[in-house]
């Protein structure tokens, strides 16, 4: 509905910086992030930690800047894309965003069902993978249907509980291993450091196409930026580290089986379930908001139910062995896209725009933006395949934004 796409009035912006901090902590405390951290094991502990910290420093900054557009104007993420790409360009971005969000919904539901099923088998000898798939999908969809004012309290309760449980999980992952032993843990070198760095950057970048959906409810831009930046940086770095250490010390992708072995199976099950709900509802809700950017006549709650159902059905067939490729694909598409968006708003416009620029004054298509985006995708793929040790994220982001600025300024000069 049109109300979803219109700017949020100031009196309805009630999310504090702490609320957004907790929102993104809840998004990052997830088994999927632990699995992603385990993919860095070939780098060893020192190389893996360097990739985690530098990757989050780099990836979190454009991620939080994307939220600034939402808080400055009170508009959803895909509406903010109109400023650089035009209306039709934002439709293309919306379509791709919907695909990745439905994919993420499926990934999260599968990880929840697999981990939960393993825990239930260990505790009670019962297997219920498909039932857990349905439960995860239904509860996550229900969470996405709740009004924004209720998210604040649900996230506070769930995230504080998750943080406490994750503290126990971290203790289990690190128990019996000294810091000196961690420093000596070596990987097999099968993953170039630059590629590992890209795997880290891809995670905050995957949230960039939806961050404004939530920052538009922020009380101030400053709170939106720092609450988002610190919330995701702290929690995602934490989860990646847990996955890295677990993979290096035990050869497992996550420490949940060790928790079950220590008699902490119920706590492990709660981590799996609640981390799925606090993360996946964001994917489902934002998929519906992205769809409304293309077809605003659809009712928001109906769209939310439909995308929750699509994600749950996709979970039945999604090839989890392609998880790493899925992360690289997200990076290739959205890193250069928001290189253009951020260059347009922060460099070309210098944060000077009006709300009407997203609606009445929005052109159908800005070809300079589309060309720069396509160029950035090509740069990402080229660096990933030819120069993986250098990393693809930074070149793609910077070069797409730079080309866009050059093309726009050339157009101004010729006029």
C-alpha positions in Angstrom: 0.0 0.0 0.0 1.1 3.6 -0.7 1.4 4.4 3.0 4.3 2.0 3.3 6.3 3.8 0.6 5.6 7.3 1.8 8.0 9.1 4.3 7.5 8.1 7.9 6.4 11.3 9.8 8.7 12.4 12.6 6.0 11.6 15.3 6.2 7.9 14.2 9.9 7.6 14.4 10.3 6.0 17.8 13.3 3.7 17.4 16.3 4.8 19.4 19.9 4.1 18.7 19.8 1.3 21.3 16.7 -0.2 19.6 18.5 -0.3 16.3 21.6 -1.7 18.0 19.5 -4.6 19.4 17.8 -5.0 16.0 21.1 -5.6 14.2 22.5 -7.7 17.0 19.5 -9.9 16.6 20.1 -10.1 12.9 23.8 -11.0 13.3 23.4 -13.6 16.1 22.6 -16.4 13.8 23.9 -19.9 13.0 24.3 -18.7 9.3 27.0 -16.2 10.5 28.7 -18.9 12.5 28.8 -21.1 9.4 30.2 -18.3 7.3 32.9 -17.8 9.9 33.8 -21.5 9.6 34.5 -20.9 5.9 37.5 -18.8 6.9 39.3 -21.7 8.6 41.7 -22.2 5.6 43.1 -18.8 6.6 44.1 -19.9 10.1 43.3 -18.0 13.3 45.4 -14.8 12.6 44.5 -14.5 9.0 40.8 -15.3 9.7 40.5 -12.8 12.5 42.2 -10.1 10.3 39.6 -10.9 7.6 36.8 -10.7 10.1 37.8 -7.4 11.6 38.9 -5.6 8.4 35.9 -7.0 6.5 33.4 -5.8 9.0 35.1 -2.4 9.2 34.8 -2.0 5.4 31.4 -3.7 4.9 29.7 -2.0 7.9 30.4 1.5 6.8 28.4 1.5 3.5 25.8 -0.6 5.3 25.2 2.1 7.9 25.5 4.9 5.3 22.6 3.2 3.5 20.6 3.6 6.6 21.3 7.3 6.6 19.2 7.7 3.5 16.3 6.0 5.3 16.6 8.2 8.4 17.2 11.4 6.5 14.0 11.1 4.5 12.0 8.4 6.2 11.7 6.2 3.1 12.3 2.5 2.6 15.5 1.2 1.1 14.3 0.5 -2.5 12.6 3.9 -2.6 15.9 5.4 -1.7 17.5 3.7 -4.7 15.3 5.9 -7.0 17.4 8.9 -6.2 20.3 7.5 -8.2 18.7 4.9 -10.5 15.3 6.4 -11.3 12.0 4.6 -10.8 12.6 1.7 -13.3 16.1 1.2 -12.0 14.7 0.8 -8.5 12.3 -1.8 -9.9 15.2 -3.8 -11.1 17.0 -3.5 -7.8 13.8 -4.4 -6.0 13.4 -7.6 -8.1 17.0 -8.7 -7.3 16.6 -7.8 -3.7 13.5 -9.9 -3.4 15.3 -12.9 -4.9 18.2 -12.6 -2.4 15.8 -12.1 0.5 13.7 -15.1 -0.3 17.0 -17.0 -0.7 18.1 -15.8 2.7 14.8 -16.8 4.2 15.3 -20.3 2.8 18.9 -20.5 4.0 18.0 -19.4 7.5 15.0 -21.9 7.7 17.2 -24.7 6.5 20.0 -24.0 8.9 17.4 -23.8 11.7 15.8 -27.1 10.8 19.1 -29.0 10.3 20.6 -27.8 13.6 17.4 -28.1 15.5 16.8 -31.6 14.1 20.3 -32.7 15.1 19.7 -31.4 18.6 16.4 -33.1 19.0 17.8 -36.4 17.8 20.6 -36.1 20.4 18.2 -35.2 23.2 15.1 -37.3 22.5 16.0 -39.6 19.5 13.3 -37.8 17.5 13.8 -36.5 13.9 11.5 -33.7 12.7 13.4 -31.8 9.9 10.3 -30.9 7.8 8.3 -30.0 10.9 11.0 -27.6 12.0 11.1 -26.1 8.5 7.5 -25.2 8.7 7.7 -24.0 12.3 10.6 -21.7 11.5 8.9 -20.3 8.5 5.5 -19.7 10.2 7.0 -18.1 13.3 9.4 -15.9 11.3 6.4 -14.8 9.1 4.3 -14.0 12.2 7.2 -12.0 13.7 7.4 -10.0 10.4 3.6 -9.2 10.6 3.9 -7.5 14.0 3.8 -3.8 14.1 7.1 -1.9 14.3 6.3 -0.7 17.9 6.1 -4.3 19.0 9.4 -5.3 17.4 11.2 -3.0 19.8 10.1 -5.0 22.9 10.2 -8.4 21.2 13.8 -7.7 20.0 14.9 -6.5 23.4 13.7 -9.6 25.2 14.8 -12.1 22.5 18.2 -10.5 21.9 19.2 -10.1 25.5 18.3 -13.8 26.0 20.2 -14.7 22.8 23.3 -12.8 24.0 23.3 -14.7 27.3 23.0 -18.0 25.5 25.6 -17.1 22.9 28.0 -16.3 25.8 27.6 -19.9 26.9 28.1 -21.1 23.3 31.3 -19.0 23.0 32.6 -20.4 26.3 32.1 -23.9 24.9 33.8 -23.0 21.6 36.9 -21.6 23.4 37.1 -24.0 26.4 40.4 -25.8 26.8 42.1 -23.6 24.2 44.6 -20.9 25.3 45.2 -17.7 23.4 48.7 -18.9 22.6 47.3 -22.0 21.0 44.8 -20.0 19.0 47.6 -17.9 17.6 49.4 -21.0 16.4 46.3 -22.5 14.6 47.1 -22.6 10.9 44.8 -23.1 7.9 45.5 -25.1 4.8 45.8 -22.0 2.6 43.1 -23.2 0.2 41.2 -19.9 0.4 43.0 -16.7 -0.6 42.9 -14.0 2.0 41.1 -11.6 -0.3 38.4 -14.1 -1.0 37.9 -14.6 2.7 37.7 -10.8 3.2 35.0 -10.8 0.5 33.0 -13.5 2.3 33.0 -11.2 5.4 32.1 -8.0 3.5 29.3 -9.8 1.7 27.4 -10.3 5.0 26.8 -6.6 5.9 26.4 -5.8 2.2 23.6 -8.4 2.0 21.7 -6.2 4.6 22.4 -2.9 2.8 19.4 -3.3 0.4 17.0 -3.3 3.4 18.7 -1.3 6.2 16.6 1.8 5.4 13.4 -0.2 5.9 14.2 0.1 9.6 16.3 3.2 9.9 13.4 5.2 8.5 11.8 4.7 12.0 14.9 6.1 13.8 14.5 9.2 16.0 17.6 10.8 14.5 20.1 10.1 11.7 23.0 10.0 14.2 21.3 7.3 16.2 20.4 5.4 13.1 24.0 5.3 11.8 25.8 4.4 15.0 23.1 2.0 16.4 23.2 0.1 13.1 27.0 0.2 12.7 27.9 -1.0 16.2 25.1 -3.5 16.6 26.0 -5.4 13.5 29.8 -5.0 13.9 29.9 -6.3 17.4 27.5 -9.3 16.9 28.6 -10.3 13.4 32.3 -10.2 14.3 31.5 -12.3 17.4 29.6 -15.0 15.4 32.2 -15.2 12.7 34.9 -15.6 15.4 32.9 -18.4 17.0 32.6 -20.2 13.7 36.3 -19.7 12.8 37.5 -21.0 16.2 35.1 -23.9 16.2 36.2 -25.0 12.7 39.9 -24.7 13.6 39.7 -26.6 16.9 37.0 -29.2 16.2 36.6 -29.4 12.5 32.9 -28.6 12.9 31.1 -25.7 11.4 29.6 -24.6 14.8 29.9 -25.5 18.5 26.2 -26.5 19.0 27.0 -30.3 19.0 29.5 -29.7 21.8 26.9 -27.9 23.8 24.6 -30.9 23.4 27.4 -33.2 24.5 27.9 -31.1 27.7 24.2 -31.3 28.6 23.3 -27.9 27.2 21.0 -29.2 24.5 18.0 -27.1 25.4 20.1 -23.9 25.4 21.5 -24.9 22.0 18.0 -25.4 20.7 16.9 -22.0 22.0 19.8 -20.4 20.2 18.9 -22.1 16.9 15.2 -21.1 17.1 15.4 -17.5 18.4 18.4 -16.6 16.3 16.3 -17.7 13.2 13.3 -15.7 14.2 15.2 -12.5 15.0 17.0 -12.6 11.7 14.6 -14.1 9.2 11.7 -11.8 10.0 13.8 -8.9 8.6 14.2 -10.8 5.3 10.5 -11.5 5.0 9.3 -8.1 5.9 11.8 -6.3 3.6 11.0 -8.6 0.7 7.4 -7.4 1.0 8.4 -3.7 1.2 10.6 -4.2 -1.9 7.7 -5.7 -3.8 5.5 -2.7 -2.8 8.0 -0.4 -4.4 7.1 -2.2 -7.7 3.4 -2.9 -7.1 2.1 -0.5 -4.3 -1.5 -1.7 -4.6 -0.6 -4.9 -2.8 -1.5 -5.0 0.8 1.6 -5.1 3.0 0.6 -8.0 5.3 -0.6 -10.1 2.3 2.8 -9.6 0.7 4.6 -10.5 3.9 2.6 -13.8 4.2 3.3 -14.6 0.5 7.1 -14.1 0.8 7.2 -16.0 4.1 5.5 -18.9 2.3 7.8 -18.6 -0.8 10.9 -18.7 1.5 9.6 -21.7 3.3 8.8 -23.6 0.1 12.2 -22.7 -1.4 13.8 -24.2 1.8 12.7 -27.6 0.6 14.9 -27.5 -2.5 17.7 -24.9 -1.8 21.2 -26.4 -2.3 23.0 -25.6 0.9 26.3 -26.7 -0.5 26.1 -23.6 -2.6 26.0 -21.3 0.4 29.5 -19.8 -0.3 28.6 -19.1 -3.9 25.4 -17.5 -2.7 27.4 -15.0 -0.6 29.7 -14.1 -3.4 26.7 -13.6 -5.7 25.1 -11.1 -3.2 28.4 -9.3 -3.0 28.7 -9.1 -6.8 25.2 -7.6 -7.3 24.8 -5.2 -4.3 28.3 -4.0 -3.6 28.5 -1.9 -6.9 24.8 -1.0 -6.7 25.2 0.8 -3.5 28.6 2.1 -4.6 26.5 4.1 -7.0 23.7 5.0 -4.5 26.2 6.2 -1.9 28.3 8.1 -4.4 25.2 9.9 -5.7 23.8 10.9 -2.3 27.0 11.7 -0.3 29.4 12.9 -3.0 27.3 14.2 -6.0 24.4 15.7 -4.0 26.3 16.2 -0.7 23.2 15.0 1.2 21.1 17.8 -0.4 17.9 16.4 -1.7 14.2 16.7 -1.2 11.5 14.0 -0.6 9.9 14.9 -3.9 13.1 13.7 -5.6 12.0 10.1 -4.8 8.5 10.5 -6.2 7.2 13.4 -8.3 10.7 14.4 -9.7 12.0 10.9 -10.1 13.1 10.1 -13.7 12.1 6.8 -15.2 15.7 5.6 -15.6 19.2 7.0 -15.0 21.4 5.2 -17.6 24.7 6.4 -16.0 23.7 4.5 -12.8 22.8 1.3 -14.6 26.0 1.4 -16.7 28.2 2.0 -13.6 26.4 -0.8 -11.8 27.0 -3.2 -14.6 30.6 -2.2 -14.8 31.0 -2.7 -11.0 29.5 -6.2 -11.3 32.1 -7.0 -14.0 34.9 -5.7 -11.8 33.7 -7.8 -8.9 33.7 -11.0 -11.0 37.0 -10.2 -12.6 38.8 -9.6 -9.3 37.1 -12.6 -7.7 38.3 -15.0 -10.5 41.6 -13.4 -11.5 42.9 -11.6 -8.4 41.2 -13.4 -5.5 44.0 -12.5 -3.1 43.3 -8.8 -3.6 39.6 -9.0 -2.8 36.8 -7.9 -5.1 34.6 -5.8 -2.8 36.6 -2.6 -2.5 37.5 -2.3 -6.2 33.9 -3.0 -7.2 32.4 -0.5 -4.8 34.9 2.3 -5.5 35.1 1.9 -9.3 31.3 1.7 -9.8 30.8 4.9 -7.7 33.7 6.7 -9.4 32.5 5.8 -12.9 29.0 7.1 -12.0 30.4 10.4 -10.7 32.4 10.8 -13.9 29.4 10.0 -16.2 27.1 12.4 -14.3 29.6 15.2 -14.3 30.4 14.7 -18.0 26.6 15.0 -18.6 26.6 18.3 -16.6 29.6 19.6 -18.6 28.0 18.8 -22.0 24.7 20.6 -21.0 
